[in-house]
Amino acid sequence: MSSAFHIHIGGAGVMIGDMLWKFYEKEHNETTQKNYIYEQVDGHYHPLVLFIDLEDRMIFEIQRNKQIEFKKNSFLNGTEGASNIYYKGNYTQWKEILDQGLDYIRKQIETMDRLDQFLITTSISGGFGSGYANLLMSRLILDYGNKVKKNGFILFPSSEMSNNILEIYNATFSINMAKN
């Protein structure tokens, strides 16, 4: 059996991930869905996923959804408010939760028969979504090589909807993550 592992990073990535899993639950047929993106434990299907954000608000909202049975190690959140700075996510304090995130991912991947790819959702306009995602993907490439195909949903900043002057800098620093 082949499998994909989903990683939803930052506020926008977590929201997109929530909608994606609701869509999977509603639209996919059982054979495709259950064999590709879920792990079966005692007759229950649990998504192969990690939701990660600095703020706990959106993560708690997803945990309250009783439609989907997420595992306990499908969620990781910090305790501080959002930050809009790429540098913080890639070089400083968020490195502390990098190892914990990698551990959560590794434990879930060990339950899979085969890992085909990572599907990642994030926004490269915010600090955590750009900086931490870049840092995490760099480590995933070291650990899993070509399984990190950098596919998924990556939101780019828009001059029409910008609410943060740092968005263009965050996107510029993390653009390497989005290409390929």
Buried (B, 14 or more C-beta within 10 A) or exposed (E): EEBBBBBBBBBBBBBBBBEBBBEBBEEBEEEEBBEBBBBEEEEEBBBBBBBBBBBBEBBEEBBEEEEBEBBEBBBBBBEEEBBBBBBBBBEEEBEEBBEEBBEBBEEBBEEBEEBBBBBBBBBBBBBBBBBBBBBBBBBBBEEBEEBBEBEBBBBEBEEEEEEBEBBEBBBEBBBEBBEE
